[in-house]
Amino acid sequence: MNNSKNKKMRPAYIENILLWMVMFIGFVTLLFFVIDYATIIRVKDNMDALSDYGASRIAIQGTGTDMITELNDIRIGTIGNIKSSNLVCNSTADTPPTFQVIFITETSNNSIKFYTGKITSKRVVFNEVNSETVSCKLTVTLSN
């Protein structure tokens, strides 16, 4: 009688082990998804700060050589070092004058597992230096 009970109980142990394995794999996947989502939010927030500062700096003082150093002071460790070749600015004289600075920050690569698109931030502010439209694009790389 005892032997027949053991034969009936064995599949329950296997099902229990499989259930715990599936729950563990699901938990780990969810954990990595939350970590990647938090990284995306942190990078997006920092890119917004870079765009805010860049647009305001160009609107008040114009582009300068020390701007790259100041942008590097703002960036977080997830964003790679910003070089002068990463920032491209163009000025156009519009008729009628628009008095605006457009500053776009975007990623050139994305190493986040659950998100394959580009992360972009854009700011438009009033140009206090002149009446031209200044369009700047800052391309940053994400580092691990």
N, C-alpha and C positions, 0 to 999 in steps of 0.2 A: 504494500500500500504506500509506503514512504517513497519507494522508487518511482511510482507513477506520478506522484506530486512533483518530484524533481524534474521529470521530463516535461511536465506542463509549465514549470516556472522558468526554464531556461530561455525561451523566446522573450519573456518579459524583461530579462536582464539586458538582452541585446537591444530591444526596443528602447529601454531606458537610456542605455549608453548612446544610441543614435540620436535620441531626443536631446540629450545634453550636448552632444557634439554640434548639432544643428543650432541650438540656442547660443552656444559659445561663438560659432562662426558668425551668426547674425549680430551678436553683440559687438564683436571685433569690427565687423564691417560698418556698423552704425557709429562706432567710436571714431574710425578713420574718416567717415563722412563728416562728422561734427568737427573734427580737427581741421579738415580741409575747408569747410565752410567758414570756420572762424578765421582761417588764414586769408580767405578771399575778402572777408569783411575788413580785416585789419589792413590789407593792401589797398583796398578801395578807399578806406578812410585816409590813409597816408597819401594816396594819389590826389584825393580831394584837397588835402592840405598843400601839396606841391602846386596844384593848379591855382588855388587861392593866392598863395604867396607869389607865384610867378606872374599871374595877371596883375596883381596889385603893384608889384615891383616894377614891371614894365610900364604900367599906366602912370606911375609917379616919377620914376627915374629913368626910364628907358632901359635898354639892355646894357649890361656892363660885364666886365671880366670877372668880377667877384660874385656874380649871380650863381654860377655853377657851385662855388664853394658854399654859398648860403643854401642852395637846394640840397647839397650833400649833407648839410647839418640837419635838415628837416627829415630826410628819408629814414626809413627803418631798415633793419638788417636784412629783411626779406628782399628788398629792392637793391639791385647791384649798384656799384659806384657810378655816378652820373658824370659824364665827360662833356666837354664843349661840343663834340660832334653829335651828341644826343639831342641838342636843342637847335631847331631850325626856325628862324623868324623871317617873315616877309612883310613889307610895308606896301600898301597901295593907297593912292590918293583917290578917294571916291568923290563923285559930284552928285548930289550935295555931300558935304563931309559927314562922316558917320561918328567920328570921335570914339572908336571902340578898340579894345584889345581882346582878342580871342586867344585863349591859352588852352591847348588840348594836351593831356597826358595820357599815354597808352602804353601797354606792355607789348614788347616785341616777341616774347616767348611766354609760354605758360606751362609750368611743370606741375600744376595741381592735377591730381588724379581724376577727380569727379567733375572738373570744369575745363573744357578745352577751348573756350572762346577767349577773346581779348578783353581785358579790363580797361575801361576808358573813363576819363574824367574831363569835363569841359567847363571853363569859366569864361564869361564875357563881362568886362567892366568898362567904365567910361575912361577914355584916353585923356589924361590931363596934360600930356606933354605937347601933343600937336593934334591936328584934325584928321590924321591918316588912320586907316584901319591896319592894325598890326596883328598878324596871325602867327602864332607860335605853336610848334608841335614839339613836345618833349617825349622821346621814346625811352622807356626804361626796361631793364631786363630783370626778371625774377631769379634770384639765386637761392640755392638750397643750403 
